[in-house]
Amino acid sequence: MKFPMFAKYTLLAVLAVSLQGCGINYMIDEKGYGSKEEAISALKLLLSESLAGVTKNSPYVGGKALVLIPPRNIIETYGFKKMGIEPSGETEFILDYLETGAHAIADSVKKGEFFDSVVVARDLSGIQSEKPDHIVSWEIIGLNPWQWFVYRTDNANNKIPISSDHTKKDAESLNSFNNSLSRALISLGSSAVK
């Protein structure tokens, strides 16, 4: 798959930030998949293998958590348009990549076993059951690319950023994200932390 030079490197920057270093540069730059479907399938396989190496983390907080991934149109508007990327034939492909990575982060949080249950939703109105205790959300901040945060629902103004070590890849990158989440949960001082 070929991209114009500017679009190619902008795409790589967006994907590298979003997917926390899970081998995307290699997949697009060097692998040269013949179709978008092949590239998405390869990403899902890579992330599945990476998730297999995610370990249980501490502290155990308990309660319910919600991983909030914005609706697709919000990702497009703020992830592309605010960065000066015009929608094109590649838009759906890039959105698929970004969403696949975001869902891998949600699966990583589940595997970390911080909470009794973890639900993934596109917005808060989609929550049918009782209110979660914690929210892990993927948000835009100013003109910057996306950032993950965690906060307690009883204090939504105290959002702690979560990141991962971008020098790590695959399972190490996802474990790095969970280590950052662990530190953030301790900073939140949740009374449920055990």
C-alpha positions in Angstrom: 0.0 0.0 0.0 1.4 3.4 -1.0 0.7 6.7 0.7 1.8 10.2 -0.4 4.9 11.1 1.6 3.2 13.7 3.9 0.2 11.5 4.5 2.3 8.5 5.1 4.3 10.1 7.9 1.3 11.8 9.4 -0.4 8.5 9.4 2.5 6.8 11.1 2.7 9.5 13.8 -1.0 9.2 14.5 -0.8 5.4 14.7 2.3 5.2 16.7 0.8 7.5 19.4 -2.6 5.8 19.3 -1.4 2.2 19.4 1.4 2.7 22.0 4.2 1.3 19.8 2.7 -2.0 18.7 4.7 -2.5 15.5 2.7 -0.3 13.2 5.7 1.3 11.5 6.9 -2.1 10.6 3.5 -3.2 9.3 2.9 -0.3 7.0 6.5 0.7 6.1 8.2 -2.6 5.7 5.5 -5.3 5.3 3.7 -3.6 2.5 0.4 -5.4 2.8 -1.5 -5.6 -0.5 -4.8 -4.5 0.9 -6.3 -2.7 3.8 -8.1 -5.8 5.0 -4.7 -7.7 5.1 -3.2 -4.9 7.2 -6.1 -4.8 9.6 -6.0 -8.6 10.0 -2.3 -8.5 10.6 -2.8 -5.8 13.2 -5.4 -7.8 15.0 -3.1 -10.8 15.0 -0.2 -8.8 16.4 -2.4 -7.2 19.1 -3.9 -10.6 20.0 -0.3 -12.0 20.4 0.6 -8.9 22.4 -2.5 -9.3 24.7 -1.4 -12.9 25.5 1.6 -11.4 27.2 -0.3 -8.9 29.4 0.0 -9.8 33.0 -2.2 -9.2 36.1 -1.4 -5.9 37.7 -1.9 -4.2 41.0 -3.5 -2.6 42.9 -6.7 -4.5 42.8 -9.3 -1.7 43.0 -12.5 -3.6 42.6 -15.8 -2.2 41.4 -16.9 -1.4 37.9 -14.8 0.4 35.2 -15.9 1.8 31.9 -13.4 2.1 29.0 -14.7 5.0 27.0 -13.8 5.0 23.3 -15.3 8.0 21.4 -17.7 7.5 18.5 -16.1 7.1 15.1 -17.2 10.5 13.8 -15.5 12.2 16.8 -12.3 10.3 16.2 -12.4 11.4 12.6 -13.2 15.0 13.4 -10.6 15.5 16.1 -8.1 12.9 15.0 -7.9 14.0 11.4 -9.4 17.4 10.8 -7.8 19.1 13.8 -4.4 17.7 12.5 -5.1 19.1 9.0 -5.7 15.7 7.4 -8.5 15.8 4.9 -10.9 12.8 4.7 -10.0 10.6 1.8 -10.2 7.0 0.6 -7.8 6.1 3.4 -10.1 7.5 6.2 -12.0 4.4 6.9 -8.7 2.4 7.0 -7.1 4.8 9.4 -10.2 4.8 11.6 -10.2 1.0 11.6 -6.5 1.0 12.8 -7.1 3.6 15.5 -10.2 1.8 16.8 -8.5 -1.6 16.8 -5.7 -0.2 18.9 -8.1 1.5 21.3 -9.9 -1.8 21.8 -6.6 -3.5 22.5 -6.0 -1.0 25.3 -9.5 -1.9 26.7 -8.6 -5.6 26.5 -5.3 -4.8 28.2 -7.1 -3.1 31.1 -9.4 -6.1 31.5 -6.4 -8.5 31.6 -4.7 -6.2 34.2 -7.5 -7.3 36.6 -7.7 -3.9 38.4 -11.5 -4.0 38.5 -14.3 -6.6 39.1 -15.7 -5.8 35.7 -14.8 -3.7 32.7 -17.3 -2.5 30.1 -16.4 -0.8 26.8 -18.7 1.9 25.5 -18.7 4.7 22.9 -20.4 7.3 25.1 -21.8 7.6 28.6 -25.4 7.5 27.4 -24.8 3.9 26.2 -24.4 2.6 29.8 -27.5 0.7 30.7 -26.4 -0.8 34.0 -25.4 1.0 37.2 -22.9 3.7 37.1 -19.2 2.7 36.9 -16.8 3.5 39.7 -13.9 4.4 37.4 -13.7 5.6 33.8 -10.7 5.1 31.5 -11.2 7.4 28.6 -9.5 8.2 25.3 -9.8 11.9 24.7 -8.4 14.8 22.6 -6.6 17.5 24.4 -6.3 20.8 22.6 -4.6 20.4 19.3 -2.6 17.4 20.4 -3.2 13.8 19.5 -5.3 11.5 21.7 -4.5 10.9 25.3 -5.8 8.2 27.7 -7.0 9.3 31.2 -8.5 7.6 34.3 -10.8 9.2 36.8 -13.3 8.3 39.5 -16.9 9.0 38.6 -17.3 10.7 42.0 -14.6 13.2 41.0 -14.5 13.6 37.2 -12.4 16.8 37.5 -9.4 14.9 38.7 -8.3 13.1 35.5 -4.9 11.4 35.6 -3.2 10.9 32.3 -2.1 7.3 31.4 0.7 6.6 28.9 3.1 3.9 28.0 6.8 3.7 27.3 7.0 4.2 23.6 10.4 2.5 23.4 8.6 -0.8 24.2 6.7 -2.9 21.8 3.9 -5.5 21.8 3.1 -7.0 25.2 5.7 -4.8 26.9 4.0 -1.7 25.6 0.6 -2.9 26.9 2.1 -3.8 30.3 3.7 -0.4 30.4 0.3 1.2 29.8 -1.2 -0.9 32.7 1.8 0.1 34.9 0.9 3.7 34.2 -2.8 3.0 35.0 -1.7 1.4 38.2 0.2 4.5 39.3 -2.7 6.7 38.3 -5.2 4.6 40.4 -2.9 4.9 43.4 -2.8 8.7 42.8 -6.5 8.8 42.7 -6.5 7.4 46.3 -9.6 5.3 45.7 -10.9 4.0 49.0 -11.5 0.6 47.4 -7.8 0.1 46.7 -6.6 -3.1 48.4 
